[in-house]
Amino acid sequence: YSWSTLTYGVTDWLAAGLVSERTKLVDTDLELQSGLALELTHARFDLALYTYNLGTNDAYTVVSLGGSL
């Protein structure tokens, strides 16, 4: 399993970029999953959306929610 993200901070609270992963957990015809990343930050909370394989029948989105104390 490998996962890479390259983002650019558009503002203090918004970053956008590219994401790729290679995993055997997702059953697709593709060896490498690639797509777009969107990351939002507010106070101590983070929300990230990663959309893979856009334009194919194997498209899917991962949502991540994080926070700090």
C-alpha positions in Angstrom: 0.0 0.0 0.0 1.2 3.5 -0.8 -0.5 6.8 -0.8 0.9 10.2 -2.1 -0.6 13.7 -2.0 0.7 16.9 -3.6 -1.4 19.9 -2.6 -1.0 23.7 -2.9 -2.4 26.0 -0.2 -4.8 28.3 -2.1 -5.8 30.1 1.2 -5.1 29.6 4.9 -8.0 27.2 5.0 -8.1 25.6 1.5 -5.6 23.3 -0.2 -6.1 21.5 -3.6 -4.0 19.1 -5.5 -3.3 15.6 -6.8 -3.5 12.3 -5.0 -2.5 8.7 -5.9 -2.6 5.4 -4.2 -1.7 1.8 -4.9 -3.6 -0.8 -2.9 -5.1 -4.2 -3.3 -8.2 -3.2 -1.2 -9.9 -1.4 -4.0 -11.0 -3.8 -6.8 -10.4 -2.0 -10.1 -8.8 -2.8 -13.4 -6.2 -0.1 -12.6 -2.9 -0.8 -10.9 -2.6 2.8 -9.7 -5.5 5.0 -8.5 -5.1 8.7 -9.2 -7.3 11.7 -8.7 -7.9 15.1 -7.1 -7.5 16.2 -3.5 -9.4 19.0 -1.6 -8.5 19.8 2.0 -10.3 22.2 4.2 -9.1 23.4 7.6 -11.1 25.4 10.3 -9.8 26.0 13.8 -8.7 22.5 15.0 -10.6 20.5 12.4 -9.7 19.2 9.0 -11.9 17.8 6.2 -10.3 16.2 3.2 -11.9 14.8 0.0 -10.0 12.5 -2.3 -11.6 11.5 -5.6 -10.0 8.7 -7.6 -10.3 7.5 -11.2 -12.4 10.3 -12.4 -14.1 9.6 -15.8 -14.1 5.9 -15.3 -16.6 3.3 -14.1 -14.1 2.7 -11.1 -14.4 6.2 -9.7 -14.7 6.6 -5.9 -14.3 9.2 -3.2 -12.6 9.0 0.2 -13.6 11.4 3.0 -11.4 12.1 6.0 -12.3 14.1 9.1 -9.6 14.9 11.6 -9.2 17.1 14.7 -6.8 18.0 17.4 -7.3 18.7 21.1 
